[in-house]
Amino acid sequence: MRLFRKHRFYKIIALLATVLFFECTPNFSDGQEHNQDDLNARLNNPRNVINGQMEEIETEPGKLRVFVVQLKQEIGDCAMPQDFLSRIESIVESVQPYFSIKHPNLFVFPEYTGFMCCFSGTRGSGARQAHDVLSAFVALAASYLPQISYYIGAYPDISPQRALFLALTDAVWRPFNETFSYIAKKHRIYVLAAAVVADAKISYEQDDVTFFVDPSILPQDYVYLPQDQNVYNQAILFGPDGSILHKVRKVHLSGELENEIMDIEPGSAADIKLFSLNGVNVGITVCLDTWYADIIDALVADGMNFLVQLSADPAMWGHYTPPANYWESEAWYSGIWEAVQEHGEILFGANSMLTGNLFEIPFDGQSSIIANSGETEDKGYIGTAYHDGFIALAPWVIDDPCDGKPNEICRTIISDRSESLLLGGEHANEYVETVLWTDLDFEGLK
């Protein structure tokens, strides 16, 4: 990841190793950190607009109603599993009046949707109180020391950070899986979301439950354990019956963050398959994979006509990004927007993006729904020239002073606001959360 430096990586490895070999178990207290009124207020932000077309269309194959969720993360979003459920359900229910009663409703949440659950429960309380990623992961390692030691014993060749993510399986998979399964079944919708987590299995052995489940949610009858030593960044599709219908694992991992600091296992391009939904051939990519022609071309060759990209961009969106010094949002056109425009077979694209500071690391972006042709609008990411092909585009934190004609004066205004969103800034974490939605007709463009 661009925001990390090599010396930070080695400091993390060294400190994790130190935790493994010495008694380091600080006594962190867990408090009430989650307020449902605050969660609801975030969805009532006047800039959190809902975009789309409201009319119903006749029941026919090839039609979907798509909801693209731009989620703003906060460290306490998953302090307890019920907090995560309340958080996600408040978003879904905010647009429930716009559900189609005639065609499938597909919700697309962003990459890393489940990441906040790494910091859940009593064991995550110290990490939630940290002020930077380094301190947060060291606090997690301290709290999960016995479980990390167990997995290093079970898989001697894995790294300490991989062992930590294996130890986090129940903390992440329980709220992620049970929240999205419940919501999909309750509302009879399709829900796509992503998490960094191992494939899980259930154990009913009480020794396993006592050892691996966070003490704050005991007693429990079962625990989620990793199936093997692999941890993936994976997108998971839940169906209207609550079951898991489809998985896609990220192949091209993002820099030091995913390759080294988190030590995620890459997926295989050969395993990225289409999913058919009401006659629509849906191709799903996790962020960086969209930029790789071999993946997109293979999906197109298999018949893809709808590309869905789940993203989490760890950079200031309206800002020049070192060392290449390119304008971050402008570089995004070479991803899903370009893929949709250059492949006539792809009729539509949807890109969900994560926003919010992960301690000192900013995540920002503008979610979008894109069309290959038909009636679209000339719009643009913040600080860039307008492009056609947009059906809906999430607003940024301020109106674009460039108005489609970028120059250094207006980009300076945008850059200053981007910097103010960082931890400790004047507008810290005031990113946009919103839901875009529209009807997509794959049998004939409207």
C-alpha positions as CSV (number, residue, x, y, z in Angstrom):
1,M,0.0,0.0,0.0
2,R,1.3,3.4,-0.9
3,L,0.8,4.9,2.5
4,F,3.0,2.3,4.2
5,R,6.8,2.4,4.2
6,K,9.2,-0.5,4.5
7,H,10.4,0.5,8.0
8,R,6.8,0.4,9.3
9,F,6.4,-3.1,7.9
10,Y,9.4,-4.4,9.7
11,K,8.4,-2.6,12.9
12,I,5.1,-4.4,12.8
13,I,6.7,-7.8,12.2
14,A,9.2,-7.2,15.0
15,L,6.5,-6.2,17.5
16,L,4.2,-9.1,16.6
17,A,7.1,-11.4,17.1
18,T,7.8,-9.8,20.5
19,V,4.3,-10.4,21.6
20,L,4.6,-14.0,20.7
21,F,7.6,-14.6,22.9
22,F,6.9,-12.5,25.9
23,E,3.9,-12.2,28.3
24,C,2.1,-9.1,27.0
25,T,-1.5,-9.0,28.0
26,P,-2.6,-5.5,29.0
27,N,-5.9,-5.2,30.8
28,F,-8.1,-3.1,28.5
29,S,-11.5,-2.2,29.7
30,D,-14.4,-2.4,27.2
31,G,-17.0,0.3,27.2
32,Q,-20.1,1.5,25.3
33,E,-18.7,2.8,22.1
34,H,-21.6,2.5,19.7
35,N,-24.7,4.7,19.6
36,Q,-27.5,3.8,17.3
37,D,-28.6,7.5,17.1
38,D,-25.1,8.3,15.7
39,L,-25.5,5.5,13.2
40,N,-28.8,6.8,12.0
41,A,-27.6,10.4,11.9
42,R,-24.8,9.4,9.5
43,L,-27.5,8.2,7.0
44,N,-29.4,11.5,7.5
45,N,-26.5,13.6,6.3
46,P,-27.9,16.0,3.7
47,R,-25.2,15.0,1.2
48,N,-26.1,11.3,1.6
49,V,-28.5,11.4,-1.4
50,I,-30.3,8.5,-3.0
51,N,-29.9,8.4,-6.7
52,G,-31.9,6.4,-9.3
53,Q,-35.1,5.8,-11.2
54,M,-38.2,4.9,-9.2
55,E,-40.6,3.4,-11.8
56,E,-41.4,-0.3,-11.7
57,I,-40.9,-2.3,-15.0
58,E,-42.5,-5.4,-16.2
59,T,-41.4,-8.8,-14.9
60,E,-39.0,-10.2,-17.4
61,P,-35.6,-11.9,-17.3
62,G,-32.7,-9.6,-17.7
63,K,-33.8,-6.9,-15.2
64,L,-32.3,-6.0,-11.9
65,R,-32.6,-3.3,-9.3
66,V,-29.1,-2.5,-8.0
67,F,-28.2,-0.7,-4.8
68,V,-24.6,0.4,-4.5
69,V,-23.6,1.1,-0.9
70,Q,-20.8,3.6,-0.2
71,L,-20.0,2.6,3.4
72,K,-18.1,4.9,5.8
73,Q,-16.1,2.8,8.3
74,E,-15.6,3.7,11.9
75,I,-13.6,1.8,14.4
76,G,-16.5,1.0,16.7
77,D,-18.8,-0.2,13.9
78,C,-18.3,-3.8,15.1
79,A,-17.5,-3.4,18.8
80,M,-20.0,-6.2,19.3
81,P,-21.7,-8.4,16.7
82,Q,-25.1,-6.8,17.3
83,D,-23.5,-3.4,16.6
84,F,-22.5,-4.6,13.1
85,L,-26.0,-5.9,12.5
86,S,-27.6,-2.6,13.6
87,R,-25.1,-0.7,11.4
88,I,-25.7,-2.7,8.2
89,E,-29.5,-3.0,8.8
90,S,-29.9,0.7,9.2
91,I,-28.4,1.3,5.8
92,V,-30.5,-1.4,4.1
93,E,-33.7,-0.2,5.7
94,S,-33.1,3.4,4.8
95,V,-33.7,2.5,1.1
96,Q,-36.3,-0.2,1.7
97,P,-39.1,1.9,0.3
98,Y,-37.3,1.7,-3.1
99,F,-37.1,-2.1,-3.2
100,S,-38.5,-3.6,-6.4
101,I,-41.4,-6.0,-5.8
102,K,-41.1,-7.4,-9.4
103,H,-37.4,-7.9,-10.0
104,P,-34.4,-9.1,-7.9
105,N,-32.8,-6.5,-5.6
106,L,-29.0,-6.7,-5.5
107,F,-27.1,-4.8,-2.8
108,V,-23.4,-4.3,-3.4
109,F,-21.3,-3.3,-0.3
110,P,-17.6,-2.4,-0.7
111,E,-14.3,-4.3,-0.2
112,Y,-13.3,-4.5,3.5
113,T,-16.9,-4.2,4.7
114,G,-16.1,-6.7,7.4
115,F,-12.7,-5.4,8.4
116,M,-13.9,-3.5,11.4
117,C,-14.9,-6.8,13.0
118,C,-11.2,-7.6,13.5
119,F,-11.5,-5.1,16.4
120,S,-14.7,-6.6,18.0
121,G,-15.3,-7.7,21.6
122,T,-13.2,-7.6,24.7
123,R,-10.1,-8.8,22.8
124,G,-10.5,-6.0,20.3
125,S,-11.0,-3.2,22.9
126,G,-7.4,-2.2,23.2
127,A,-7.1,-2.0,19.4
128,R,-10.2,0.2,19.2
129,Q,-8.5,2.7,21.6
130,A,-5.3,2.8,19.5
131,H,-4.3,5.9,17.4
132,D,-2.5,4.1,14.6
133,V,-2.5,0.8,12.7
134,L,0.7,-0.3,14.2
135,S,-0.5,0.0,17.8
136,A,-3.9,-1.5,16.9
137,F,-2.4,-4.7,15.5
138,V,0.1,-5.0,18.3
139,A,-2.8,-4.7,20.8
140,L,-4.8,-7.4,18.9
141,A,-1.8,-9.7,18.9
142,A,-1.4,-9.2,22.7
143,S,-5.1,-10.1,23.2
144,Y,-5.0,-13.1,20.9
145,L,-1.6,-14.5,22.1
146,P,-2.8,-18.0,23.0
147,Q,-4.8,-18.4,19.8
148,I,-1.9,-17.1,17.7
149,S,0.5,-19.5,19.4
150,Y,-2.0,-22.3,18.7
151,Y,-2.1,-21.6,14.9
152,I,1.7,-21.2,14.7
153,G,1.9,-24.6,16.3
154,A,-0.7,-26.1,13.9
155,Y,0.9,-24.4,10.8
156,P,4.6,-23.9,11.6
157,D,5.4,-22.2,8.3
158,I,2.9,-19.3,8.6
159,S,3.8,-15.8,9.6
160,P,2.7,-14.2,12.9
161,Q,0.4,-11.9,11.1
162,R,-1.3,-14.8,9.2
163,A,-1.7,-16.6,12.6
164,L,-3.4,-13.4,13.9
165,F,-5.9,-13.4,11.1
166,L,-6.6,-17.1,11.6
167,A,-7.2,-16.4,15.3
168,L,-9.7,-13.6,14.2
169,T,-11.9,-16.0,12.2
170,D,-14.8,-16.2,14.7
171,A,-14.5,-12.4,15.5
172,V,-14.9,-11.6,11.8
173,W,-17.0,-14.4,10.3
174,R,-19.7,-14.5,13.0
175,P,-20.9,-10.9,12.6
176,F,-20.2,-10.8,8.9
177,N,-21.8,-14.0,7.9
178,E,-24.7,-13.9,10.3
179,T,-25.5,-10.2,9.6
180,F,-25.6,-10.5,5.8
181,S,-27.3,-13.9,5.9
182,Y,-30.0,-12.6,8.2
183,I,-30.5,-9.4,6.2
184,A,-30.7,-11.2,2.8
185,K,-33.2,-13.6,4.1
186,K,-35.3,-11.0,6.0
187,H,-35.7,-8.7,3.0
188,R,-35.5,-11.4,0.3
189,I,-32.6,-9.7,-1.4
190,Y,-29.2,-10.5,-2.8
191,V,-26.3,-9.0,-0.9
192,L,-22.7,-8.9,-2.0
193,A,-20.0,-7.8,0.5
194,A,-16.3,-8.5,1.2
195,A,-14.1,-9.4,4.2
196,V,-10.6,-10.5,4.9
197,V,-11.2,-13.9,6.5
198,A,-10.4,-17.6,6.2
199,D,-13.0,-20.0,4.8
200,A,-14.8,-21.1,8.0
201,K,-16.2,-24.3,9.4
202,I,-18.3,-24.7,12.6
203,S,-17.1,-26.6,15.7
204,Y,-19.6,-27.5,18.5
205,E,-16.8,-28.7,20.8
206,Q,-17.0,-26.7,24.0
207,D,-13.3,-26.6,24.4
208,D,-13.0,-24.9,21.0
209,V,-15.8,-22.5,21.9
210,T,-14.3,-21.5,25.2
211,F,-10.8,-21.0,23.7
212,F,-11.6,-19.2,20.4
213,V,-14.8,-17.2,21.0
214,D,-14.4,-13.7,22.4
215,P,-15.3,-13.8,26.2
216,S,-17.8,-10.9,25.7
217,I,-20.2,-13.0,23.8
218,L,-20.0,-16.2,25.8
219,P,-21.7,-18.5,26.3
220,Q,-22.1,-19.8,22.7
221,D,-23.0,-23.2,21.3
222,Y,-20.5,-23.1,18.4
223,V,-17.5,-21.3,17.1
224,Y,-16.3,-20.6,13.5
225,L,-12.8,-22.0,12.8
226,P,-10.6,-21.6,9.7
227,Q,-10.8,-24.6,7.3
228,D,-7.1,-24.3,6.6
229,Q,-4.2,-21.9,6.9
230,N,-5.3,-19.6,4.1
231,V,-6.8,-16.1,4.6
232,Y,-8.4,-14.3,1.6
233,N,-9.7,-11.0,0.7
234,Q,-13.0,-12.3,-0.7
235,A,-16.3,-11.1,-2.0
236,I,-19.3,-13.2,-0.8
237,L,-22.8,-13.2,-2.3
238,F,-25.7,-14.1,-0.1
239,G,-29.0,-15.1,-1.6
240,P,-32.6,-14.4,-0.6
241,D,-32.7,-17.6,1.5
242,G,-29.7,-16.4,3.5
243,S,-27.3,-19.0,2.0
244,I,-23.9,-18.2,0.3
245,L,-24.3,-18.5,-3.4
246,H,-21.0,-17.3,-4.8
247,K,-17.4,-16.4,-3.7
248,V,-14.7,-14.5,-5.5
249,R,-11.2,-14.2,-4.0
250,K,-9.0,-11.2,-4.8
251,V,-6.1,-12.3,-7.0
252,H,-3.9,-9.2,-7.3
253,L,-3.2,-8.0,-3.8
254,S,-2.6,-4.4,-2.9
255,G,1.0,-3.6,-2.1
256,E,2.6,-4.0,1.3
257,L,-0.7,-3.9,3.2
258,E,-2.1,-7.1,1.8
259,N,1.0,-8.9,0.7
260,E,3.2,-8.4,3.7
261,I,1.6,-6.6,6.6
262,M,-1.6,-8.7,6.5
263,D,0.0,-11.7,4.6
264,I,-3.3,-12.5,2.7
265,E,-3.3,-15.5,0.4
266,P,-4.0,-14.5,-3.3
267,G,-6.9,-16.1,-5.1
268,S,-6.6,-17.7,-8.5
269,A,-7.8,-16.0,-11.7
270,A,-9.1,-19.4,-12.9
271,D,-11.5,-19.5,-10.0
272,I,-13.2,-16.2,-10.9
273,K,-16.5,-17.4,-12.4
274,L,-19.7,-15.7,-13.5
275,F,-22.8,-15.8,-11.5
276,S,-26.2,-15.8,-13.2
277,L,-28.9,-13.6,-11.7
278,N,-32.3,-13.4,-13.4
279,G,-30.6,-14.1,-16.8
280,V,-27.8,-11.5,-16.2
281,N,-24.2,-12.8,-16.3
282,V,-22.6,-11.0,-13.4
283,G,-18.8,-10.8,-13.1
284,I,-17.4,-9.8,-9.7
285,T,-14.0,-8.4,-9.1
286,V,-12.3,-7.2,-5.9
287,C,-10.8,-3.8,-6.5
288,L,-7.3,-4.2,-8.2
289,D,-8.3,-7.2,-10.2
290,T,-10.4,-4.9,-12.4
291,W,-7.2,-3.4,-13.8
292,Y,-6.0,-6.7,-15.2
293,A,-7.0,-7.4,-18.8
294,D,-6.7,-11.2,-18.4
295,I,-9.4,-11.3,-15.8
296,I,-11.8,-9.0,-17.5
297,D,-11.2,-10.6,-20.9
298,A,-11.8,-14.1,-19.5
299,L,-15.1,-12.9,-17.9
300,V,-16.2,-11.3,-21.1
301,A,-15.3,-14.4,-23.1
302,D,-17.6,-16.4,-20.7
303,G,-20.5,-14.0,-21.4
304,M,-20.3,-11.3,-18.8
305,N,-22.7,-8.4,-19.3
306,F,-22.6,-6.9,-15.8
307,L,-19.3,-6.0,-14.1
308,V,-19.4,-5.5,-10.3
309,Q,-16.3,-4.1,-8.6
310,L,-16.0,-3.9,-4.8
311,S,-13.3,-1.4,-3.8
312,A,-11.4,0.2,-0.8
313,D,-8.8,2.7,-1.9
314,P,-6.3,3.6,0.8
315,A,-5.5,7.1,-0.4
316,M,-6.7,10.6,-0.4
317,W,-9.2,10.7,-3.3
318,G,-9.0,14.3,-4.2
319,H,-5.2,14.6,-4.1
320,Y,-2.0,14.0,-5.9
321,T,-0.6,10.6,-4.9
322,P,3.2,10.1,-4.5
323,P,5.6,9.0,-5.8
324,A,4.2,9.1,-9.3
325,N,2.2,12.3,-8.3
326,Y,-0.9,11.4,-10.2
327,W,-4.4,12.8,-9.3
328,E,-5.9,9.8,-7.4
329,S,-9.5,10.1,-8.6
330,E,-8.4,10.6,-12.2
331,A,-6.5,7.3,-12.2
332,W,-9.8,5.5,-11.4
333,Y,-11.1,6.0,-14.9
334,S,-8.7,3.2,-16.0
335,G,-10.5,0.7,-13.9
336,I,-14.2,-0.2,-14.2
337,W,-15.2,2.9,-16.2
338,E,-12.7,2.0,-18.9
339,A,-13.6,-1.7,-18.8
340,V,-17.3,-1.0,-19.4
341,Q,-16.6,1.6,-22.1
342,E,-14.1,-0.6,-24.0
343,H,-16.1,-3.9,-24.0
344,G,-19.4,-3.7,-25.9
345,E,-20.4,-6.9,-24.2
346,I,-20.5,-5.3,-20.8
347,L,-23.7,-3.3,-20.7
348,F,-23.4,-2.0,-17.1
349,G,-20.9,-1.7,-14.3
350,A,-21.3,-1.0,-10.5
351,N,-18.5,0.1,-8.2
352,S,-19.0,0.2,-4.4
353,M,-16.3,2.1,-2.4
354,L,-15.3,2.2,1.2
355,T,-14.7,5.6,2.9
356,G,-13.5,6.5,6.4
357,N,-10.2,6.6,8.2
358,L,-8.7,3.3,9.4
359,F,-6.8,5.0,12.2
360,E,-4.2,7.2,10.3
361,I,-5.0,5.6,6.9
362,P,-7.6,7.3,4.8
363,F,-10.0,5.4,2.6
364,D,-12.0,7.5,0.1
365,G,-13.7,7.4,-3.2
366,Q,-16.9,7.9,-5.2
367,S,-19.2,4.9,-5.9
368,S,-20.8,4.7,-9.3
369,I,-23.2,2.9,-11.6
370,I,-21.9,3.0,-15.2
371,A,-23.4,2.1,-18.7
372,N,-21.8,1.2,-21.9
373,S,-24.3,3.2,-24.0
374,G,-27.8,4.6,-23.8
375,E,-29.0,7.6,-21.8
376,T,-26.2,8.5,-19.4
377,E,-24.9,11.8,-17.9
378,D,-21.6,13.6,-18.3
379,K,-20.2,13.5,-14.8
380,G,-16.7,13.2,-13.3
381,Y,-14.8,12.1,-10.2
382,I,-13.8,15.1,-8.1
383,G,-11.2,17.4,-9.7
384,T,-11.4,15.7,-13.2
385,A,-12.9,16.3,-16.6
386,Y,-16.4,15.1,-17.1
387,H,-16.9,11.8,-18.8
388,D,-20.0,10.2,-20.3
389,G,-21.3,6.8,-19.2
390,F,-22.4,7.6,-15.7
391,I,-25.9,6.6,-14.6
392,A,-25.2,7.6,-11.0
393,L,-22.1,8.9,-9.2
394,A,-21.8,9.5,-5.5
395,P,-21.0,13.1,-4.4
396,W,-17.8,13.9,-2.8
397,V,-17.5,15.9,0.5
398,I,-17.7,19.2,-1.3
399,D,-19.1,20.3,-4.6
400,D,-16.5,20.1,-7.3
401,P,-14.9,23.6,-7.7
402,C,-13.4,22.4,-11.0
403,D,-16.8,21.8,-12.5
404,G,-15.3,19.4,-15.1
405,K,-12.5,21.7,-16.0
406,P,-9.6,20.8,-13.8
407,N,-6.8,23.2,-13.0
408,E,-4.3,23.7,-10.2
409,I,-6.3,26.4,-8.5
410,C,-9.4,24.3,-8.0
411,R,-7.4,21.1,-7.3
412,T,-5.6,22.9,-4.5
413,I,-9.0,23.6,-2.9
414,I,-9.8,19.9,-3.2
415,S,-6.4,18.8,-1.9
416,D,-6.8,21.0,1.2
417,R,-10.1,19.5,2.0
418,S,-8.7,16.0,1.5
419,E,-6.0,16.7,4.0
420,S,-8.5,18.0,6.5
421,L,-10.3,14.7,6.5
422,L,-7.3,12.9,7.9
423,L,-7.0,11.8,11.5
424,G,-6.6,15.0,13.6
425,G,-7.8,17.2,10.7
426,E,-10.4,20.0,10.9
427,H,-12.9,17.8,9.1
428,A,-11.6,14.4,10.3
429,N,-13.5,11.4,9.0
430,E,-16.3,13.6,7.4
431,Y,-16.5,11.4,4.4
432,V,-19.6,10.7,2.4
433,E,-21.8,7.6,3.0
434,T,-24.6,7.1,0.6
435,V,-26.6,4.5,-1.4
436,L,-26.9,4.7,-5.2
437,W,-29.7,2.8,-6.9
438,T,-31.2,2.3,-10.3
439,D,-33.0,-0.3,-12.5
440,L,-30.8,-2.0,-15.1
441,D,-32.4,-3.5,-18.2
442,F,-30.1,-6.1,-19.9
443,E,-32.7,-7.0,-22.6
444,G,-32.8,-3.5,-24.1
445,L,-31.4,-0.3,-22.9
446,K,-33.9,2.3,-21.8
